[in-house]
């Protein structure tokens, strides 16, 4: 989201080629901490390549972090307490998460890119958490209410939070797309379990998406087309990543050999990111390609980047943007010890680009989106 619109046909062709050429570059950017003894975590990324998350100072303080393309990292602080973390950033650069007040209570926040963080309040309780923000600036998350029940909420900035209801017990909103469709999880009764993934719209309210044959499911991400991803229990009790569409229902995405996987996000090309276990139970960052093929991202990165790959154990990809840049976290060891760090990783070479006219159409759309974002 940092390019100018190109009007000529030749310019469009050059742009389309540049996106494809970039896919051959396997690069990683390590997210630093606020001190030499600490690390940062990356939980979200937008189409400009700006990542958000948190960074520690080595003394127990953890601050909200924004890491623009090319750096440097920006420390956004907290709501007055010791800790905070951002989970998502939209196309305009607005980000959301949770941060502590001076009394130690956690509150959902929204940050527009300038000025102080906005405490978005609660549903009457003492705790709230913001999970995602869409291109219109609508925030979703969860909050305690006056009865100490946890409820999914939507917050537009005009008026108080809106309680989205439940399937029976506590509910949690995890993601929202550009059309305002919200996904998350809700307990099916008020006795403590199990919880099921849900899809929420104003027209249909909260819809139970079911499971993969077991008792439990949760939805973590949704793209523009409305495809939903998350994890669910199977008949055998394993937890597997899933993809859900209104026409095809819930599909098991499998694992990289173990009995666990979770899908955290899906981009508009249909690339899905998350994590999965090997037969050894080691957990690795994972990419499910639009074709359905599964990629062990840690093993792939070792092969394509023999300099940096052996230093990393990539354990999760948290978000992926339309250009194939993914945020995530793992362990890094350059010889001075194994420490946890966040990262931005280019996996675009593993996501096939459309060819010909469709590619040019995508390039035009991306350029226009980037220009309009910059002008805000």
C-alpha positions in Angstrom: 0.0 0.0 0.0 2.8 2.4 -0.7 2.8 2.7 -4.5 1.3 5.2 -7.0 -1.3 4.3 -9.6 0.2 3.7 -13.0 -2.1 4.7 -15.9 -0.3 3.2 -18.9 -0.7 -0.3 -20.1 3.1 -0.7 -20.2 3.2 0.4 -16.6 0.6 -2.2 -15.6 2.6 -5.0 -17.3 5.8 -3.9 -15.5 3.9 -3.8 -12.2 2.5 -7.3 -12.7 5.9 -8.7 -13.6 7.4 -7.0 -10.5 5.0 -8.7 -8.2 5.8 -12.1 -9.8 9.5 -11.5 -9.7 9.3 -10.6 -6.0 7.9 -14.1 -5.4 11.3 -15.6 -6.1 12.8 -13.7 -3.2 12.7 -15.7 0.1 13.5 -13.2 2.8 12.8 -12.9 6.6 12.9 -9.8 8.9 13.4 -10.4 12.6 11.3 -8.3 14.9 13.6 -7.0 17.7 12.8 -6.3 21.3 13.0 -3.0 23.2 16.4 -4.1 24.7 19.2 -6.4 23.6 18.0 -9.1 26.0 14.4 -9.3 24.8 12.4 -10.0 21.6 9.4 -8.9 19.7 6.3 -10.8 18.5 4.4 -10.2 15.3 0.7 -11.1 15.3 -0.7 -9.1 12.3 0.3 -7.6 9.0 -1.4 -5.4 6.4 -1.0 -5.1 2.7 1.6 -2.4 3.1 3.8 -5.0 4.9 3.5 -3.2 8.3 3.5 -5.7 11.1 2.1 -5.3 14.6 2.5 -7.1 17.9 4.5 -6.5 21.0 8.0 -6.1 22.3 9.6 -6.5 25.7 12.3 -4.5 27.4 13.7 -7.3 29.5 12.3 -6.1 32.8 8.6 -7.2 32.5 7.4 -4.3 30.5 5.8 -5.3 27.2 4.6 -2.6 24.8 2.4 -2.4 21.7 4.7 -2.5 18.7 4.3 -1.4 15.0 7.0 -2.4 12.6 6.7 -0.6 9.2 8.3 -2.0 6.1 12.0 -1.2 6.3 11.7 -0.2 10.0 12.4 1.2 12.5 10.2 -0.3 15.1 7.7 2.1 16.7 7.0 1.7 20.4 3.3 2.7 21.0 3.3 2.1 24.7 0.2 1.0 26.7 -2.9 2.5 28.2 -0.9 3.4 31.3 0.0 0.0 32.6 3.0 -2.3 32.1 1.9 -4.4 29.2 0.1 -4.3 25.8 -0.1 -6.1 22.5 -1.5 -5.4 19.1 -3.2 -8.2 17.1 -4.3 -6.7 13.8 -3.8 -3.7 11.5 -6.0 -2.6 8.6 -5.3 -1.1 5.2 -5.4 2.5 6.6 -2.8 1.6 9.3 -5.3 1.6 12.2 -4.4 -1.2 14.7 -6.2 -2.9 17.6 -5.3 -5.1 20.6 -5.3 -5.0 24.3 -3.3 -3.1 26.9 -3.2 -2.6 30.6 -4.5 0.4 32.5 -2.5 1.8 35.4 -4.5 -0.4 37.8 -3.5 -3.5 35.8 -6.9 -4.2 34.2 -6.9 -5.1 30.5 -8.8 -3.0 27.9 -9.3 -3.3 24.2 -7.8 -0.4 22.3 -7.9 1.1 18.9 -5.0 3.3 17.5 -5.6 5.3 14.4 -1.9 6.0 13.6 -1.6 9.3 15.4 -2.3 10.6 18.9 -3.0 8.4 21.9 -4.5 4.9 22.0 -8.3 4.8 22.3 -9.7 2.8 25.2 -12.8 1.3 23.6 -14.3 0.3 27.0 -16.2 -2.8 28.0 -19.7 -4.3 27.9 -20.1 -3.4 31.6 -17.3 -5.7 33.0 -13.7 -5.0 33.8 -11.9 -6.8 30.9 -12.0 -6.4 27.1 -9.8 -7.5 24.2 -9.8 -6.4 20.5 -9.0 -9.1 18.0 -9.4 -7.5 14.5 -10.3 -4.3 12.6 -11.6 -4.2 9.0 -11.0 -1.7 6.2 -14.0 0.4 7.5 -12.5 0.7 11.0 -15.0 -1.7 12.6 -13.4 -3.4 15.6 -14.4 -6.9 17.0 -13.3 -8.7 20.1 -14.7 -9.8 23.4 -15.5 -8.3 26.8 -16.8 -9.2 30.2 -20.2 -7.9 31.0 -21.8 -6.8 34.3 -22.7 -10.5 35.1 -19.1 -11.5 34.5 -20.0 -13.3 31.2 -17.7 -13.0 28.2 -19.4 -11.8 25.1 -18.3 -11.1 21.5 -18.5 -7.5 20.6 -18.5 -5.1 17.6 -17.4 -1.5 18.0 -17.6 1.1 15.2 -16.7 4.2 17.2 -20.2 5.6 17.0 -21.7 4.7 20.3 -20.9 1.9 22.8 -19.8 -1.7 22.0 -22.5 -4.0 20.6 -23.0 -7.3 22.3 -23.2 -9.9 19.5 -24.8 -12.6 21.6 -23.9 -16.2 22.0 -24.7 -19.8 21.2 -25.4 -20.5 24.8 -22.4 -19.5 26.9 -19.3 -17.3 26.6 -18.5 -15.9 23.1 -15.4 -14.5 21.4 -15.1 -12.6 18.1 -11.8 -13.2 16.4 -12.0 -11.7 12.9 -14.1 -9.5 10.6 -13.9 -9.0 6.8 -14.5 -6.0 4.6 -18.2 -6.9 4.3 -18.6 -6.9 8.1 -19.0 -10.7 8.5 -17.6 -11.7 11.9 -16.3 -15.1 13.0 -15.1 -16.5 16.3 -16.2 -19.1 18.9 -19.0 -19.5 21.4 -19.9 -22.0 24.0 -23.0 -23.9 23.1 -24.3 -23.9 26.7 -23.6 -22.1 30.0 -21.9 -25.0 31.8 -18.4 -24.4 30.4 -18.2 -26.2 27.1 -17.9 -27.2 24.4 -17.4 -24.2 22.1 -18.2 -24.0 18.4 -17.0 -21.8 15.6 -19.5 -19.2 14.5 -20.3 -16.9 11.7 -22.2 -13.7 12.5 -24.1 -11.2 10.2 -26.8 -8.8 11.1 -29.2 -10.8 8.8 -28.5 -14.2 10.3 -27.1 -13.4 13.8 -24.8 -16.1 15.2 -24.6 -19.3 13.1 -23.0 -22.5 14.5 -20.5 -23.8 12.0 -20.2 -27.3 13.6 -17.0 -29.3 13.9 -15.0 -32.0 12.1 -16.8 -34.7 14.0 -15.6 -33.9 17.5 -17.0 -31.6 20.1 -15.0 -28.4 19.6 -14.2 -25.8 17.0 -13.0 -22.1 16.7 -12.8 -19.8 13.7 -9.8 -17.5 13.6 -9.9 -15.8 10.1 -12.1 -14.8 7.2 -11.2 -13.3 3.8 -13.1 -11.0 1.5 -14.9 -13.9 -0.3 -16.2 -15.1 3.1 -14.0 -18.2 3.4 -13.5 -19.0 7.0 -10.5 -20.8 8.7 -9.8 -22.1 12.1 -9.4 -25.4 14.0 -11.8 -28.2 15.1 -11.7 -31.5 16.9 -12.1 -34.7 14.8 -13.8 -38.0 15.7 -10.5 -39.3 17.1 -10.1 -36.2 19.3 -7.3 -34.7 17.3 -7.4 -30.9 16.5 -7.1 -30.1 12.8 -7.1 -26.9 10.8 -10.3 -26.3 8.7 -11.6 -24.3 5.8 -15.3 -23.4 5.7 -17.4 -22.1 2.9 -21.2 -21.8 2.8 -21.3 -24.1 -0.2 -18.9 -26.8 0.9 -19.1 -26.7 4.7 -16.2 -27.5 7.0 -13.2 -29.2 5.3 -10.3 -30.8 7.2 -7.0 -29.3 6.0 -4.8 -32.0 7.5 -1.4 -31.7 9.1 2.3 -32.0 8.3 2.4 -35.5 9.8 1.3 -35.0 13.5 -2.1 -34.9 15.1 -2.5 -31.1 15.5 -2.9 -28.2 13.2 -4.6 -24.7 13.4 -5.3 -22.2 10.6 -5.1 -18.6 11.8 -5.6 -16.6 8.6 -6.6 -16.7 4.9 -5.8 -14.1 2.3 -7.8 -13.2 -0.8 -5.9 -15.6 -3.0 -6.9 -18.5 -0.7 -3.5 -19.0 0.9 -4.0 -20.2 4.5 -1.4 -19.8 7.3 -1.0 -21.3 10.8 0.9 -24.1 12.5 1.0 -27.9 12.6 2.9 -30.7 14.2 5.3 -33.3 12.8 5.1 -36.9 13.7 7.7 -36.0 16.4 5.2 -33.5 17.9 7.5 -30.6 17.0 5.4 -27.7 15.9 6.2 -25.8 12.7 4.7 -22.8 10.9 2.5 -24.1 8.1 1.1 -22.8 4.8 -1.9 -24.4 3.0 -1.6 -23.4 -0.6 -4.7 -22.4 -2.7 -4.2 -25.8 -4.4 -4.7 -27.6 -1.1 -1.0 -28.7 -0.8 0.5 -28.3 2.7 3.9 -26.8 3.2 6.1 -27.2 6.3 7.4 -23.6 6.3 10.3 -24.2 8.6 11.7 -27.0 6.4 11.0 -24.9 3.3 12.8 -21.9 4.7 15.8 -24.0 5.6 16.1 -25.1 2.0 15.6 -21.7 0.3 17.7 -19.6 2.8 20.6 -21.7 3.9 22.2 -18.7 5.6 19.3 -17.7 7.9 17.2 -20.9 7.8 19.4 -23.0 10.2 19.2 -20.2 12.8 15.4 -20.3 13.0 12.7 -22.6 14.2 9.6 -21.1 12.7 6.7 -22.2 14.9 3.7 -20.2 13.6 2.5 -17.9 10.9 -0.2 -15.6 12.3 -1.4 -13.5 9.3 -0.8 -13.3 5.6 -1.3 -10.3 3.3 -2.3 -10.2 -0.4 1.4 -10.0 -1.5 2.4 -13.2 0.4 4.1 -11.6 3.3 3.3 -13.4 6.5 3.8 -12.4 10.2 4.7 -15.0 12.7 6.9 -16.1 15.5 9.5 -18.7 16.4 12.9 -19.2 17.9 16.2 -17.7 16.7 19.7 -18.7 17.6 22.7 -17.0 16.0 25.1 -18.6 18.4 24.3 -16.5 21.4 21.4 -18.6 22.7 17.9 -19.7 21.6 15.4 -16.8 22.0 11.8 -16.1 20.9 11.3 -13.5 18.2 8.6 -12.4 15.8 9.3 -12.1 12.1 8.0 -11.1 8.7 8.5 -13.8 6.1 8.1 -13.7 2.3 6.2 -16.9 1.2 4.9 -15.4 -2.0 6.9 -17.9 -4.1 4.7 -20.6 -2.8 1.4 -18.9 -3.8 0.9 -19.1 -7.6 0.0 -15.8 -9.2 -2.9 -15.6 -11.7 -1.6 -15.2 -15.2 -2.4 -12.8 -18.1 -5.3 -10.4 -17.8 -6.3 -11.6 -14.3 -2.9 -10.7 -13.0 -3.1 -7.2 -14.6 -6.5 -6.8 -13.0 -5.1 -7.7 -9.6 -2.2 -5.3 -10.1 -4.6 -2.5 -11.0 -6.7 -3.2 -7.9 -3.7 -3.3 -5.7 -2.3 -0.1 -7.0 -5.6 1.7 -6.6 -6.0 0.4 -3.1 -2.4 1.5 -2.2 -2.9 5.0 -3.6 -6.1 5.6 -1.8 -4.7 4.3 1.5 -1.8 6.7 1.2 -4.0 9.7 0.7 -5.8 9.2 4.0 
